[in-house]
Amino acid sequence: MNIRIAARIVATTAALLVAGGVQAYDGTKCKAAGNCWEPKPGYPDKVAGSKYDPKHDAKEISKQGDSIKQMEARNAKRVEQLNATGTFKYDVN
């Protein structure tokens, strides 16, 4: 009998916590429907040039594009070899 009461108390408490969490934000500061993100106080309007600017290096960013081009070239060679011979070979150098 005590286990049933404890289970009911736990279930009721969980339901109240979930319902309270859903009602915690009323959406009064939303710019548009579903657009309710607000920066912390002191966060700048423009990130560029501020202390929050990540200052990414252009060389580092272009490395991924270069590696994708190389991958596509390797895959093109593999497909070309597959069409010519009918068998797939991973290393076509």
C-alpha positions as CSV (number, residue, x, y, z in Angstrom):
1,M,0.0,0.0,0.0
2,N,2.8,2.4,0.8
3,I,4.5,1.7,-2.5
4,R,1.3,2.7,-4.4
5,I,1.1,6.0,-2.5
6,A,4.8,6.8,-3.1
7,A,4.4,6.0,-6.8
8,R,1.4,8.3,-7.0
9,I,3.2,11.1,-5.3
10,V,6.2,10.7,-7.7
11,A,4.0,10.6,-10.7
12,T,2.0,13.7,-9.5
13,T,5.3,15.6,-8.8
14,A,6.7,14.7,-12.2
15,A,3.5,15.9,-14.0
16,L,3.6,19.2,-12.1
17,L,7.2,19.8,-12.9
18,V,6.6,19.1,-16.6
19,A,3.6,21.4,-16.7
20,G,5.4,24.1,-14.8
21,G,8.3,24.0,-17.2
22,V,6.1,24.4,-20.2
23,Q,4.4,27.4,-18.7
24,A,7.6,29.1,-17.5
25,Y,8.2,31.1,-20.7
26,D,5.2,33.1,-21.9
27,G,6.7,34.3,-25.2
28,T,6.2,38.0,-24.6
29,K,9.7,38.9,-25.9
30,C,9.6,37.0,-29.1
31,K,10.5,38.9,-32.3
32,A,8.3,36.5,-34.3
33,A,6.6,33.2,-33.7
34,G,9.3,30.7,-32.7
35,N,12.0,33.4,-32.7
36,C,12.5,33.9,-29.0
37,W,16.3,33.9,-28.7
38,E,17.7,36.8,-26.8
39,P,21.4,37.6,-26.2
40,K,22.7,37.9,-22.7
41,P,23.1,41.5,-21.5
42,G,26.3,43.1,-22.9
43,Y,26.4,40.8,-26.0
44,P,27.0,43.0,-29.0
45,D,24.7,43.4,-32.0
46,K,27.5,42.6,-34.4
47,V,30.0,39.8,-33.5
48,A,32.6,40.9,-36.0
49,G,35.4,42.8,-34.3
50,S,34.1,42.2,-30.8
51,K,35.6,39.9,-28.1
52,Y,33.2,37.2,-29.3
53,D,34.5,37.1,-32.8
54,P,36.2,33.7,-33.4
55,K,38.6,35.2,-36.0
56,H,38.8,32.1,-38.2
57,D,41.9,31.8,-40.4
58,A,41.0,31.7,-44.1
59,K,43.6,29.1,-44.8
60,E,42.2,26.7,-42.2
61,I,38.7,27.2,-43.5
62,S,39.7,26.4,-47.1
63,K,41.4,23.1,-46.1
64,Q,38.0,21.4,-45.9
65,G,37.0,22.6,-49.4
66,D,40.4,21.4,-50.8
67,S,40.0,18.0,-49.2
68,I,36.5,17.6,-50.6
69,K,37.8,18.4,-54.1
70,Q,40.5,15.8,-53.7
71,M,38.0,13.3,-52.5
72,E,35.7,13.9,-55.4
73,A,38.7,13.5,-57.8
74,R,39.6,10.1,-56.2
75,N,35.9,9.0,-56.4
76,A,35.8,10.0,-60.1
77,K,38.8,7.9,-60.8
78,R,37.2,4.9,-59.0
79,V,34.0,5.3,-60.9
80,E,35.9,5.6,-64.2
81,Q,37.8,2.4,-63.4
82,L,34.6,0.6,-62.4
83,N,32.9,1.6,-65.7
84,A,35.9,0.4,-67.7
85,T,36.5,-2.9,-66.0
86,G,33.3,-3.8,-64.2
87,T,35.0,-4.3,-60.9
88,F,35.4,-1.8,-58.1
89,K,38.9,-1.1,-56.9
90,Y,39.4,1.2,-54.0
91,D,43.1,2.1,-54.7
92,V,43.3,3.2,-58.4
93,N,46.7,5.0,-58.3
